[in-house]
């Protein structure tokens, strides 16, 4: 049993990492009253940006390239939603379709027909002394790659910032009631722009983590719905940083189970295994119906 448990826990944390990056970024965006369905586009842009950046200057440049690409997609979304005041849902869907199509076109243009076999420099797991030797949880939590450790630091900082700083209060006030926030002297336009750009950068880092810490290459459409799952994770985490992290780990476990089921050799069509995380998403959203704590102003302006 332990032989199965340890790889499962390790895989759960590993696959939860890109989901958590995207979901925490979306959490900040939604706390500002904006729902960004273009997150999927930011993630796939981050995947390609990471590939290009890593090819130029190694994994460090790859993560910067991924974050920059995700931020660019988010800036385009913010331009339409905040500046031009178009519908958030329609604009987000358009950004996702643009991201999926544009990355495929750029990939083929930059790397040609042989690009499918292209590999990228990657980061290796770095076991932390002593901590990685803790029974069961040690290898799962402390024998991971650098992005996972960065997430460990980011999570408590983000939770503290949202609830213990004036900027975090301004963010939450904007999401609850933009009119009341304006009356209190808060620039809701500035807050929302900053929140959207942060969410895009986090989406880009999510894509970069997929390429540089997990897959080692780029494939068209490799985001595979993770942006939409990240939005569901925010709902299941009840719009809190710690809840979002916990929900990310649940979905990381779902992806790990998917891989475990596929490797078990069961005589079941493999698309059923591929659909497991998405079925879980729908099931949990149905169970959470009526128990959400969404910001009052979410997607209303």
C-alpha positions as CSV (number, residue, x, y, z in Angstrom):
1,X,0.0,0.0,0.0
2,X,2.8,2.4,0.9
3,X,4.4,1.7,-2.5
4,X,1.3,3.2,-4.1
5,X,0.6,5.9,-1.6
6,X,4.0,7.7,-1.8
7,X,4.0,8.1,-5.6
8,X,0.4,9.2,-5.4
9,X,1.0,11.9,-2.8
10,X,4.1,13.1,-4.7
11,X,2.2,13.3,-8.0
12,X,-0.8,15.0,-6.3
13,X,1.4,17.9,-5.0
14,X,3.3,18.1,-8.3
15,X,0.1,18.3,-10.5
16,X,-1.5,20.7,-8.0
17,X,1.2,23.2,-8.3
18,X,0.3,24.7,-11.7
19,X,-3.4,24.6,-10.7
20,X,-2.7,26.5,-7.5
21,X,-0.7,29.2,-9.3
22,X,-3.6,29.8,-11.7
23,X,-6.3,29.6,-9.0
24,X,-4.5,32.0,-6.6
25,X,-4.2,34.5,-9.4
26,X,-7.8,34.1,-10.3
27,X,-8.7,34.5,-6.6
28,X,-7.2,37.9,-6.6
29,X,-8.9,38.8,-9.8
30,X,-12.3,37.7,-8.6
31,X,-11.8,39.5,-5.3
32,X,-11.6,42.6,-7.4
33,X,-15.1,41.8,-8.9
34,X,-13.8,40.5,-12.2
35,X,-14.1,36.9,-13.4
36,X,-11.5,36.1,-16.1
37,X,-12.6,33.3,-18.4
38,X,-9.5,34.2,-20.4
39,X,-7.3,32.5,-17.8
40,X,-7.0,29.4,-20.0
41,X,-5.6,31.7,-22.7
42,X,-3.1,33.1,-20.2
43,X,-2.0,29.6,-19.2
44,X,-1.4,28.4,-22.8
45,X,0.4,31.7,-23.5
46,X,2.6,31.0,-20.5
47,X,3.4,27.6,-21.8
48,X,4.7,29.0,-25.1
49,X,6.4,31.9,-23.5
50,X,8.3,29.5,-21.2
51,X,9.4,27.4,-24.1
52,X,10.7,30.5,-25.9
53,X,12.3,32.0,-22.9
54,X,14.0,28.7,-21.8
55,X,15.4,28.3,-25.3
56,X,17.0,31.7,-25.1
57,X,18.4,31.8,-21.5
58,X,17.5,28.6,-19.6
59,X,14.6,27.8,-17.2
60,X,15.0,31.1,-15.3
61,X,14.2,33.1,-18.5
62,X,11.6,30.5,-19.2
63,X,9.6,31.4,-16.1
64,X,10.0,35.1,-16.8
65,X,8.8,34.5,-20.4
66,X,5.8,32.5,-19.2
67,X,4.8,35.2,-16.7
68,X,5.2,38.0,-19.3
69,X,3.1,36.1,-21.9
70,X,0.3,35.5,-19.3
71,X,0.4,39.2,-18.3
72,X,0.1,40.2,-21.9
73,X,-3.0,38.2,-22.4
74,X,-4.4,39.6,-19.1
75,X,-3.6,43.1,-20.2
76,X,-5.6,42.6,-23.4
77,X,-8.5,41.2,-21.3
78,X,-8.3,44.2,-19.0
79,X,-8.3,46.7,-21.9
80,X,-11.6,45.4,-23.1
81,X,-13.2,44.8,-19.8
82,X,-12.0,47.7,-17.7
83,X,-11.2,50.4,-20.2
84,X,-13.7,49.6,-23.0
85,X,-16.3,48.1,-20.5
86,X,-17.2,45.1,-22.6
87,X,-18.9,42.0,-21.1
88,X,-16.5,40.1,-18.9
89,X,-17.7,36.6,-19.9
90,X,-17.7,37.3,-23.7
91,X,-14.3,39.0,-23.5
92,X,-12.8,36.2,-21.4
93,X,-14.0,33.5,-23.8
94,X,-12.6,35.5,-26.7
95,X,-9.2,35.8,-25.0
96,X,-9.1,32.0,-24.4
97,X,-9.9,31.3,-28.0
98,X,-7.3,33.8,-29.1
99,X,-4.7,32.3,-26.8
100,X,-5.3,28.8,-28.0
101,X,-5.2,29.8,-31.7
102,X,-2.3,32.3,-31.4
103,X,0.0,30.0,-29.5
104,X,-0.6,27.2,-32.0
105,X,0.2,29.5,-34.9
106,X,3.3,31.0,-33.3
107,X,4.6,27.6,-32.4
108,X,4.3,26.3,-35.9
109,X,5.8,29.6,-37.2
110,X,8.8,29.5,-34.8
111,X,9.6,25.8,-34.8
112,X,8.1,24.4,-38.0
113,X,6.6,21.0,-38.6
114,X,9.3,19.3,-36.4
115,X,8.3,21.3,-33.4
116,X,6.3,18.5,-32.0
117,X,9.5,16.7,-30.9
118,X,11.1,19.8,-29.4
119,X,12.2,19.6,-25.8
120,X,12.9,22.3,-23.4
121,X,15.4,22.8,-20.5
122,X,13.6,21.8,-17.3
123,X,14.1,22.2,-13.5
124,X,14.8,19.1,-11.5
125,X,13.3,18.2,-8.1
126,X,15.3,19.5,-5.1
127,X,14.9,17.4,-2.0
128,X,15.2,19.6,1.1
129,X,17.5,18.2,3.7
130,X,15.8,16.6,6.7
131,X,12.3,17.7,5.7
132,X,12.3,15.4,2.7
133,X,13.1,12.5,5.1
134,X,9.9,12.8,7.1
135,X,7.9,9.6,6.6
136,X,5.2,9.6,4.0
137,X,4.6,13.4,3.7
138,X,8.3,14.3,3.4
139,X,9.0,13.1,-0.1
140,X,5.6,14.4,-1.3
141,X,6.0,17.9,0.1
142,X,9.7,18.5,0.2
143,X,11.2,16.6,-2.7
144,X,9.6,18.9,-5.3
145,X,10.8,21.5,-7.9
146,X,11.4,25.2,-7.1
147,X,8.0,26.4,-8.3
148,X,6.3,24.3,-5.6
149,X,8.5,25.8,-2.9
150,X,7.8,29.3,-4.3
151,X,4.1,28.5,-3.9
152,X,4.7,27.5,-0.3
153,X,6.0,31.0,0.4
154,X,3.5,32.8,-1.8
155,X,0.4,31.2,-0.1
156,X,0.8,32.6,3.4
157,X,2.0,36.0,2.1
158,X,-1.0,36.3,-0.2
159,X,-3.4,35.3,2.6
160,X,-1.8,37.8,5.0
161,X,-1.8,40.6,2.3
162,X,-5.5,40.1,1.5
163,X,-6.6,40.4,5.1
164,X,-4.0,42.5,6.9
165,X,-3.1,45.3,4.5
166,X,-4.8,48.4,3.2
167,X,-4.2,47.3,-0.4
168,X,-5.8,43.9,0.4
169,X,-8.8,45.7,2.0
170,X,-9.1,48.0,-1.1
171,X,-9.1,44.8,-3.3
172,X,-11.9,43.2,-1.3
173,X,-13.9,46.4,-1.1
174,X,-13.8,46.8,-4.8
175,X,-15.1,43.3,-5.3
176,X,-17.9,43.7,-2.8
177,X,-19.2,47.1,-3.9
178,X,-17.4,49.3,-6.5
179,X,-19.6,52.3,-5.7
180,X,-18.8,52.1,-2.0
181,X,-15.1,51.7,-2.7
182,X,-15.2,54.8,-5.0
183,X,-17.0,56.7,-2.2
184,X,-14.2,55.7,0.2
185,X,-11.6,57.1,-2.2
186,X,-10.4,53.9,-3.8
187,X,-9.5,53.9,-7.5
188,X,-11.4,50.8,-8.6
189,X,-10.0,51.0,-12.1
190,X,-6.4,50.8,-10.8
191,X,-7.3,48.0,-8.4
192,X,-8.9,45.9,-11.1
193,X,-6.1,46.5,-13.6
194,X,-3.6,45.4,-11.0
195,X,-5.6,42.4,-10.0
196,X,-6.1,41.2,-13.6
197,X,-2.4,41.6,-14.4
198,X,-1.5,39.7,-11.3
199,X,-3.9,37.0,-12.3
200,X,-2.4,36.8,-15.8
201,X,1.1,36.6,-14.5
202,X,0.1,33.8,-12.2
203,X,-1.6,32.0,-15.1
204,X,1.6,32.4,-17.1
205,X,3.6,30.9,-14.3
206,X,1.1,28.0,-14.2
207,X,1.8,27.4,-17.9
208,X,5.6,27.8,-17.4
209,X,5.5,25.2,-14.6
210,X,3.7,22.8,-16.8
211,X,6.5,23.1,-19.4
212,X,9.6,23.6,-17.3
213,X,8.8,21.5,-14.3
214,X,6.6,18.7,-15.6
215,X,6.3,18.1,-19.4
216,X,9.5,19.4,-20.8
217,X,8.0,20.4,-24.1
218,X,5.1,22.3,-25.6
219,X,2.0,20.8,-27.2
220,X,-0.9,22.8,-28.8
221,X,-3.8,22.9,-26.3
222,X,-1.7,21.5,-23.5
223,X,-3.4,23.7,-20.9
224,X,-6.3,21.2,-21.3
225,X,-8.9,23.1,-19.5
226,X,-6.8,23.9,-16.4
227,X,-7.9,27.6,-16.6
228,X,-11.5,26.6,-16.2
229,X,-10.7,24.1,-13.4
230,X,-8.8,26.9,-11.7
231,X,-11.9,29.1,-11.7
232,X,-13.9,26.2,-10.2
233,X,-11.2,25.8,-7.6
234,X,-11.7,29.4,-6.5
235,X,-15.4,28.7,-6.0
236,X,-14.7,25.5,-4.1
237,X,-12.1,27.3,-2.0
238,X,-14.8,29.8,-1.0
239,X,-12.7,32.7,-2.3
240,X,-10.0,32.3,0.4
241,X,-6.3,31.7,-0.2
242,X,-6.1,28.7,2.1
243,X,-9.3,27.2,0.8
244,X,-8.1,27.7,-2.8
245,X,-4.8,25.9,-2.0
246,X,-6.7,23.0,-0.4
247,X,-9.0,22.7,-3.4
248,X,-6.0,22.8,-5.7
249,X,-4.6,19.8,-3.9
250,X,-7.8,17.9,-4.2
251,X,-7.7,18.4,-8.0
252,X,-4.1,17.6,-8.1
253,X,-5.1,14.3,-6.5
254,X,-7.7,13.8,-9.2
255,X,-5.1,14.2,-11.9
256,X,-2.8,11.8,-10.1
257,X,-5.6,9.3,-9.8
258,X,-6.2,9.7,-13.5
259,X,-2.6,8.7,-14.2
260,X,-2.8,5.9,-11.7
261,X,-5.9,4.5,-13.3
262,X,-4.4,4.6,-16.8
263,X,-1.2,2.8,-15.6
264,X,-3.3,0.1,-13.8
265,X,-4.0,-1.6,-17.2
266,X,-7.8,-1.8,-16.7
267,X,-9.9,-2.7,-19.7
268,X,-11.7,0.6,-19.8
269,X,-11.5,3.3,-22.6
270,X,-8.8,5.7,-21.6
271,X,-11.0,8.8,-22.4
272,X,-13.0,7.9,-19.3
273,X,-9.8,8.3,-17.2
274,X,-9.0,11.6,-18.9
275,X,-12.4,12.9,-18.0
276,X,-12.1,12.1,-14.3
277,X,-10.9,15.5,-13.1
278,X,-13.6,17.3,-15.1
279,X,-16.4,15.0,-13.8
280,X,-15.0,15.8,-10.3
281,X,-15.2,19.5,-11.1
282,X,-18.9,19.3,-12.0
283,X,-19.7,17.0,-9.1
284,X,-18.2,19.3,-6.5
285,X,-19.7,22.4,-8.0
286,X,-23.1,20.7,-7.7
287,X,-22.5,19.9,-4.1
288,X,-21.4,23.5,-3.3
289,X,-24.5,25.0,-4.9
290,X,-26.0,27.6,-2.6
291,X,-23.0,27.6,-0.2
292,X,-20.7,30.0,-2.0
293,X,-19.3,33.2,-0.5
294,X,-18.7,35.1,-3.8
295,X,-17.9,38.8,-3.7
296,X,-21.1,40.7,-4.1
297,X,-19.9,42.7,-7.1
298,X,-18.4,39.7,-9.0
299,X,-18.9,40.1,-12.8
300,X,-21.5,42.9,-12.3
301,X,-19.6,45.7,-13.9
